[in-house]
């Protein structure tokens, strides 16, 4: 019996021995090689080769790199070390920051409202498997398209402005939050759902009495994370889609007026706003838990 067990394990031992290598110091090094690791190595080498080729063949148009680096360092110094702060600039920037904040809030609320119900169709522990796979495929496509492209798609019908920006960011936010909410629902204990079904609870009773109360903290955390993303997206959409806000003012200061000192001030305002949002979100999530 022992001999038969050893004979069965001989091929496995030989296979493991083939992957074991000894270093010069005498230590055993396990070398695992499979197709996925080889594909990753080939992909990285190919990308590195293409990058080197791109740098070597790029048309630099006789740029003087010494003067270009010097100008870049000078502009960076002007932007970050000599920002211009005036009374009117502060009032204007705070008003534009409020517009950007409202764009982020609206897109997050609309996206969360859509995701709250659509995620019920994606969670495999409460939804039909076929329906869940179909909805997840559609949501994956929505997430795969960049936010700015959704904004431009809606701009065709609504025109450039805040409406197209909110609609486009909402669309992408919904795709992001649907996946997050569905995963939160799938992580809850299945015994609770089975117990409610055994007691005769219907679908919506299970949703309102078990699913949402058990996953509200996770959903809130995902929502605040998406709001931070939407706030930065609203800054970018202010310039790309003409939605206004502090992003549009930053774009005008950098591209139209070329006022580097105003750019520096607006940059600091955005950084401080993002830090304050992160602190507020952390405190709110801690209280909810």
C-alpha positions in Angstrom: 0.0 0.0 0.0 2.8 2.4 0.9 4.7 1.4 -2.4 1.6 2.2 -4.5 1.2 5.6 -2.8 4.9 6.4 -3.4 4.6 5.3 -7.1 1.6 7.7 -7.6 3.6 10.6 -6.1 6.8 10.0 -8.2 5.5 12.0 -11.2 4.5 14.9 -9.0 7.9 14.9 -7.3 9.7 14.8 -10.6 7.6 17.7 -11.8 8.3 19.8 -8.7 12.1 19.0 -9.0 12.1 20.3 -12.5 11.0 23.7 -11.3 13.4 23.8 -8.4 16.8 25.6 -9.0 19.6 26.1 -6.6 21.3 29.5 -6.4 25.1 29.9 -6.1 24.7 30.3 -2.3 23.1 26.9 -2.1 19.5 28.2 -1.5 16.6 26.6 -3.2 14.8 28.8 -5.6 11.4 27.7 -7.0 11.0 28.7 -10.6 7.3 28.7 -11.7 6.8 29.2 -15.4 3.5 29.2 -17.2 1.9 30.6 -20.3 0.4 33.7 -18.6 3.7 34.8 -17.2 5.4 34.3 -20.6 2.6 36.4 -22.3 3.1 39.2 -19.7 6.9 39.2 -20.3 6.4 39.3 -24.1 3.9 42.1 -23.8 6.2 44.2 -21.5 9.1 43.7 -23.8 7.1 44.6 -26.8 5.8 47.8 -25.2 9.3 48.8 -24.1 10.6 48.2 -27.6 7.7 50.3 -29.1 8.4 53.1 -26.6 12.1 53.2 -27.4 11.3 53.2 -31.1 8.8 56.1 -30.7 11.4 58.2 -28.8 14.0 57.6 -31.5 11.7 58.3 -34.5 9.7 61.2 -33.0 10.0 64.5 -34.9 11.3 67.0 -32.3 11.5 69.9 -34.8 14.9 71.0 -33.6 13.8 71.7 -30.0 16.5 73.0 -27.7 15.9 70.7 -24.7 18.1 72.9 -22.5 16.1 76.0 -22.9 12.8 74.0 -22.9 13.7 72.4 -19.5 14.7 75.9 -18.2 11.4 77.4 -19.3 9.4 74.5 -17.8 11.2 75.0 -14.4 10.6 78.7 -14.5 6.9 78.3 -15.3 6.5 75.7 -12.5 8.1 78.2 -10.1 5.8 81.0 -11.2 2.7 78.7 -10.9 3.4 77.2 -7.5 5.5 79.8 -5.7 3.9 83.1 -6.8 0.1 82.6 -7.0 -1.9 85.8 -7.3 -4.6 86.2 -4.7 -7.0 89.1 -4.8 -10.4 89.8 -3.2 -12.3 89.4 -6.5 -10.3 86.3 -7.4 -11.2 84.6 -4.1 -15.0 85.3 -4.5 -15.0 84.2 -8.2 -13.0 81.0 -7.5 -15.3 80.0 -4.6 -18.4 80.6 -6.8 -16.9 78.5 -9.6 -15.9 75.8 -7.1 -19.5 75.7 -5.9 -20.6 75.1 -9.5 -18.1 72.2 -9.9 -19.2 70.8 -6.5 -22.9 70.8 -7.6 -22.0 69.1 -10.9 -20.2 66.3 -8.9 -23.1 66.0 -6.4 -25.8 65.8 -9.1 -24.0 63.2 -11.2 -23.3 61.1 -8.1 -26.9 61.2 -6.8 -28.4 60.4 -10.2 -25.9 57.6 -10.7 -26.4 56.2 -7.2 -30.2 56.2 -7.6 -29.9 54.3 -10.9 -27.3 51.8 -9.5 -29.4 51.2 -6.3 -32.1 49.4 -8.3 -30.1 48.1 -11.3 -27.6 46.4 -9.0 -30.4 44.1 -7.8 -30.4 42.7 -11.3 -26.7 42.0 -11.3 -26.3 40.3 -7.9 -26.2 36.6 -8.5 -27.4 35.7 -5.1 -30.8 37.3 -5.7 -31.1 37.7 -9.5 -31.6 35.3 -12.3 -28.2 34.1 -13.5 -29.0 34.8 -17.2 -30.4 38.3 -16.4 -27.4 39.0 -14.2 -24.9 38.1 -16.9 -26.7 40.2 -19.5 -26.9 43.3 -17.3 -23.3 42.9 -16.2 -22.2 42.8 -19.8 -24.1 46.0 -20.6 -22.7 47.7 -17.5 -19.1 46.6 -18.4 -19.5 48.3 -21.8 -20.7 51.5 -20.1 -17.7 51.5 -17.8 -15.3 50.7 -20.7 -16.2 54.0 -22.5 -14.4 57.0 -21.0 -16.4 59.6 -19.2 -15.4 62.4 -21.6 -16.7 60.3 -24.5 -20.1 59.9 -22.8 -20.2 63.7 -22.3 -19.4 64.3 -25.9 -22.1 61.8 -27.0 -24.7 63.6 -24.9 -23.4 66.9 -26.1 -24.6 66.0 -29.6 -28.2 66.2 -28.5 -28.0 68.6 -25.5 -25.2 70.8 -26.7 -22.0 71.6 -24.8 -22.7 72.8 -21.3 -23.7 71.6 -17.8 -26.5 69.3 -19.0 -24.3 67.2 -21.2 -21.6 67.1 -18.5 -24.0 65.9 -15.8 -25.6 63.4 -18.1 -22.3 61.9 -19.3 -20.7 61.7 -15.8 -24.0 60.2 -14.5 -24.0 57.5 -17.1 -20.4 56.4 -16.3 -21.1 56.8 -12.5 -24.1 54.5 -12.8 -22.0 51.8 -14.5 -19.3 52.1 -11.8 -21.7 52.0 -8.9 -23.8 49.2 -10.3 -20.8 46.9 -10.2 -19.8 48.1 -6.8 -23.3 47.7 -5.3 -23.8 44.3 -6.9 -20.6 43.0 -5.4 -21.6 44.4 -2.0 -24.9 42.5 -2.2 -23.2 39.3 -3.2 -20.9 39.5 -0.2 -23.8 39.4 2.3 -24.7 36.2 4.2 -26.9 34.0 2.1 -28.4 32.5 5.2 -30.3 35.7 5.9 -31.9 35.6 2.5 -32.8 32.0 2.8 -34.3 32.5 6.3 -36.6 35.3 5.0 -37.7 33.2 2.1 -38.5 30.4 4.4 -40.6 32.8 6.5 -42.6 33.8 3.4 -41.0 37.1 2.7 -41.4 38.4 -0.9 -38.7 39.9 -3.1 -39.1 43.6 -2.0 -39.4 42.6 1.7 -36.0 40.9 1.4 -34.5 43.9 -0.4 -35.8 46.5 2.2 -35.4 44.4 5.3 -32.2 42.4 4.6 -30.2 43.5 1.6 -30.1 47.3 1.8 -29.7 47.5 5.7 -26.8 45.0 5.5 -25.0 46.7 2.7 -25.7 50.4 3.4 -22.2 51.1 4.8 -20.4 49.5 1.9 -22.7 51.3 -0.6 -22.1 54.6 1.1 -18.3 54.1 1.0 -18.4 53.3 -2.7 -20.7 56.3 -3.3 -18.3 58.7 -1.6 -15.4 57.3 -3.5 -17.3 57.9 -6.7 -18.2 61.4 -5.7 -14.5 62.2 -5.3 -13.9 60.8 -8.8 -16.9 62.8 -10.1 -15.6 66.0 -8.5 -12.3 65.7 -10.4 -14.3 64.7 -13.6 -16.4 67.8 -13.2 -13.2 69.9 -13.2 -12.1 68.3 -16.4 -15.5 68.5 -18.0 -15.7 72.2 -17.2 -12.9 72.7 -19.8 -13.7 69.9 -22.2 -17.5 70.3 -22.4 -17.8 74.0 -21.5 -19.8 73.1 -18.3 -18.3 76.0 -16.4 -16.9 75.8 -12.9 -13.4 76.1 -11.7 -12.1 73.7 -14.4 -13.2 76.2 -17.1 -11.5 79.0 -15.2 -8.3 77.0 -15.0 -8.5 76.2 -18.7 -9.0 79.9 -19.6 -6.2 81.0 -17.3 -3.8 78.4 -18.8 -4.7 78.4 -22.5 -6.5 81.7 -23.2 -5.0 84.3 -20.9 -1.8 82.4 -20.1 -1.9 83.8 -16.6 0.4 81.5 -14.7 -0.1 83.1 -11.3 -3.9 82.7 -11.5 -3.3 79.1 -12.6 -1.3 78.6 -9.4 -4.0 80.0 -7.2 -6.7 77.9 -8.8 -4.6 74.8 -8.5 -4.2 75.4 -4.8 -7.9 75.9 -4.4 -8.7 72.6 -6.1 -6.1 70.7 -4.0 -7.5 72.1 -0.8 -11.0 71.3 -1.9 -10.1 67.7 -2.7 -8.4 67.3 0.7 -11.4 68.7 2.6 -13.7 66.4 0.7 -11.6 63.4 1.6 -11.6 64.4 5.3 -15.3 64.9 5.3 -16.0 61.6 3.5 -13.8 59.7 6.0 -15.6 61.2 9.0 -19.0 60.5 7.6 -18.1 56.9 6.7 -16.7 56.4 10.2 -20.0 57.6 11.8 -22.1 55.4 9.6 -20.1 52.3 10.5 
